[in-house]
């Protein structure tokens, strides 16, 4: 049984779907920690309500010292002994030293069809470019931002008159289907790409 820790920064809707999936049936993994860089992140209360231990390390207390922030974040993480680390709306860029510690064991969900639109404002960028579709990608995390091997993608049509917020809401709905599926496969040792 793989042990999974999840890092969040906000409401944690993807985290909730991951935890619920792990808590149902014959899943090859179970959640052991949800941690955040923001003690006020709404997702922490949701995780606690689901019976998952939580931790918070406020990144603002380490302004300008990313290494010290990551060292503090590593304490509860290493105590939880995760086999897999999932980023689910975690809005901090991690250093190569942190990423390499979880080499080939860290996955992330990103709201674009990578390699298109790494980084922020993905929905606005897709609309401005006149793309016919947007989507989300689950990928392995490497030291290069949003560029690790792709494990799965889901596509969402861009409709006439879409705003970034409207498109984001439709993509998020589909993320809730994609991420649990990919984590289930990843925990079982399956890394072939899936396109939904």
Secondary structure per residue as TSV (DSSP state, phi and psi in degrees):
chain	resnum	aa	ss	phi	psi
A	1	X	-	360.0	119.9
A	2	X	E	-78.5	141.8
A	3	X	E	-97.5	129.1
A	4	X	E	-120.0	127.8
A	5	X	E	-108.6	145.9
A	6	X	E	-126.4	130.7
A	7	X	E	-104.2	130.7
A	8	X	E	-131.5	165.9
A	9	X	S	-127.4	-14.8
A	10	X	S	-138.0	-128.5
A	11	X	-	-68.7	-24.6
A	12	X	-	73.9	32.3
A	13	X	H	-66.5	-37.7
A	14	X	H	-68.0	-38.6
A	15	X	H	-59.0	-43.7
A	16	X	H	-59.4	-43.6
A	17	X	H	-64.8	-39.3
A	18	X	H	-63.8	-46.4
A	19	X	H	-64.0	-46.0
A	20	X	H	-60.4	-39.4
A	21	X	H	-67.0	-42.0
A	22	X	H	-66.4	-27.4
A	23	X	T	-86.7	0.0
A	24	X	S	-112.4	133.7
A	25	X	S	62.7	-143.2
A	26	X	S	-98.6	48.4
A	27	X	-	-71.6	141.1
A	28	X	S	-79.7	6.0
A	29	X	E	-141.4	165.1
A	30	X	E	-143.6	149.3
A	31	X	E	-79.8	132.9
A	32	X	E	-117.0	-14.8
A	33	X	E	-165.4	140.6
A	34	X	E	-120.3	123.7
A	35	X	E	-124.8	152.5
A	36	X	E	-138.2	156.6
A	37	X	S	-88.3	0.7
A	38	X	-	-132.6	110.0
A	39	X	T	-58.1	-21.5
A	40	X	T	-92.7	4.3
A	41	X	-	-58.6	126.0
A	42	X	H	-61.9	-26.8
A	43	X	H	-64.0	-24.1
A	44	X	H	-65.0	-42.7
A	45	X	H	-66.7	-36.7
A	46	X	H	-64.6	-41.5
A	47	X	H	-64.2	-44.3
A	48	X	H	-61.1	-39.7
A	49	X	H	-64.6	-26.0
A	50	X	T	-88.3	1.9
A	51	X	T	84.9	18.4
A	52	X	-	-101.3	131.8
A	53	X	-	-59.3	146.8
A	54	X	E	-127.8	160.2
A	55	X	E	-150.2	151.7
A	56	X	E	-139.1	135.3
A	57	X	-	-128.3	109.3
A	58	X	-	-72.0	112.6
A	59	X	G	-64.3	-23.7
A	60	X	G	-66.2	-23.7
A	61	X	G	-73.6	-10.9
A	62	X	G	-118.9	25.7
A	63	X	T	-47.2	124.4
A	64	X	T	83.1	-0.9
A	65	X	-	-132.2	76.2
A	66	X	H	-62.4	-36.2
A	67	X	H	-62.8	-40.8
A	68	X	H	-67.8	-39.5
A	69	X	H	-60.3	-47.6
A	70	X	H	-65.8	-35.9
A	71	X	H	-62.7	-40.9
A	72	X	H	-68.0	-39.3
A	73	X	H	-67.1	-33.5
A	74	X	H	-65.9	-27.4
A	75	X	H	-57.9	-58.5
A	76	X	H	-67.2	-30.7
A	77	X	H	-64.2	-49.9
A	78	X	H	-67.8	-32.5
A	79	X	H	-60.8	-32.8
A	80	X	H	-80.5	-11.6
A	81	X	T	49.5	56.5
A	82	X	-	-74.9	143.9
A	83	X	S	-85.6	-29.0
A	84	X	E	-133.9	139.3
A	85	X	E	-117.8	121.1
A	86	X	E	-105.8	129.3
A	87	X	E	-94.5	124.8
A	88	X	S	-134.1	83.9
A	89	X	S	74.6	32.0
A	90	X	-	-87.6	113.7
A	91	X	-	-99.2	35.1
A	92	X	S	-121.4	139.1
A	93	X	-	-82.6	128.4
A	94	X	-	-94.4	147.8
A	95	X	-	-77.4	158.5
A	96	X	H	-55.4	-35.9
A	97	X	H	-60.9	-42.4
A	98	X	H	-68.4	-47.2
A	99	X	H	-61.7	-43.5
A	100	X	H	-64.5	-26.1
A	101	X	H	-64.1	-28.5
A	102	X	T	-113.9	31.4
A	103	X	T	-51.8	128.7
A	104	X	T	64.6	14.4
A	105	X	S	-128.2	7.0
A	106	X	E	-119.6	130.5
A	107	X	E	-127.2	157.9
A	108	X	E	-141.2	151.9
A	109	X	E	-111.0	133.9
A	110	X	E	-127.5	134.3
A	111	X	S	-83.6	54.9
A	112	X	S	-156.2	170.7
A	113	X	-	-89.2	80.3
A	114	X	T	-54.9	146.2
A	115	X	T	-79.6	2.7
A	116	X	T	-69.5	138.4
A	117	X	T	56.9	57.1
A	118	X	-	-66.6	163.1
A	119	X	S	83.7	-147.7
A	120	X	S	-98.8	172.4
A	121	X	-	57.2	38.6
A	122	X	H	-64.1	-40.2
A	123	X	H	-69.8	-43.0
A	124	X	H	-61.6	-40.0
A	125	X	H	-66.2	-39.6
A	126	X	H	-66.3	-41.0
A	127	X	H	-66.6	-46.5
A	128	X	H	-60.3	-35.3
A	129	X	T	-75.4	-9.3
A	130	X	T	76.3	23.3
A	131	X	-	-64.4	149.1
A	132	X	S	-82.5	-22.3
A	133	X	E	-146.9	156.1
A	134	X	E	-123.6	-160.9
A	135	X	E	160.6	-159.8
A	136	X	E	-142.9	154.5
A	137	X	E	-132.4	133.8
A	138	X	E	-103.4	128.8
A	139	X	E	-141.0	158.5
A	140	X	E	-70.9	144.9
A	141	X	-	-89.4	128.0
A	142	X	-	-123.5	179.3
A	143	X	S	-72.3	-12.1
A	144	X	S	-96.7	128.0
A	145	X	T	-54.9	125.2
A	146	X	T	52.8	40.0
A	147	X	-	-134.6	10.0
A	148	X	S	-72.7	171.8
A	149	X	-	-53.7	133.9
A	150	X	E	-80.5	128.5
A	151	X	E	-99.5	-27.5
A	152	X	E	-171.5	151.9
A	153	X	E	-138.3	153.4
A	154	X	E	-133.9	138.0
A	155	X	E	-108.3	143.2
A	156	X	E	-133.7	124.8
A	157	X	E	-64.9	143.0
A	158	X	-	-91.0	125.5
A	159	X	-	-96.3	154.6
A	160	X	T	-57.5	133.6
A	161	X	T	80.7	5.9
A	162	X	-	-60.5	139.6
A	163	X	-	-102.9	161.4
A	164	X	H	-54.9	-39.7
A	165	X	H	-66.6	-43.1
A	166	X	H	-63.9	-44.9
A	167	X	H	-64.5	-41.9
A	168	X	H	-59.0	-40.1
A	169	X	H	-65.1	-39.7
A	170	X	H	-70.8	-38.3
A	171	X	H	-65.9	-42.6
A	172	X	H	-59.9	-40.4
A	173	X	H	-55.8	-42.0
A	174	X	H	-76.2	-31.0
A	175	X	H	-57.5	-36.9
A	176	X	H	-64.5	-18.8
A	177	X	H	-90.6	-41.1
A	178	X	H	-70.1	-49.6
A	179	X	H	-63.8	-45.8
A	180	X	H	-60.4	-38.0
A	181	X	H	-62.1	-46.2
A	182	X	H	-68.3	-40.2
A	183	X	H	-62.4	-42.5
A	184	X	H	-57.5	-45.4
A	185	X	H	-67.6	-43.7
A	186	X	H	-62.0	-42.0
A	187	X	H	-66.3	-25.3
A	188	X	T	-89.5	3.3
A	189	X	T	86.2	13.5
A	190	X	-	-100.9	119.4
A	191	X	-	-120.3	11.2
A	192	X	-	-65.5	144.2
A	193	X	-	-69.0	141.9
A	194	X	E	-121.7	133.7
A	195	X	E	-117.7	120.5
A	196	X	-	-100.5	360.0
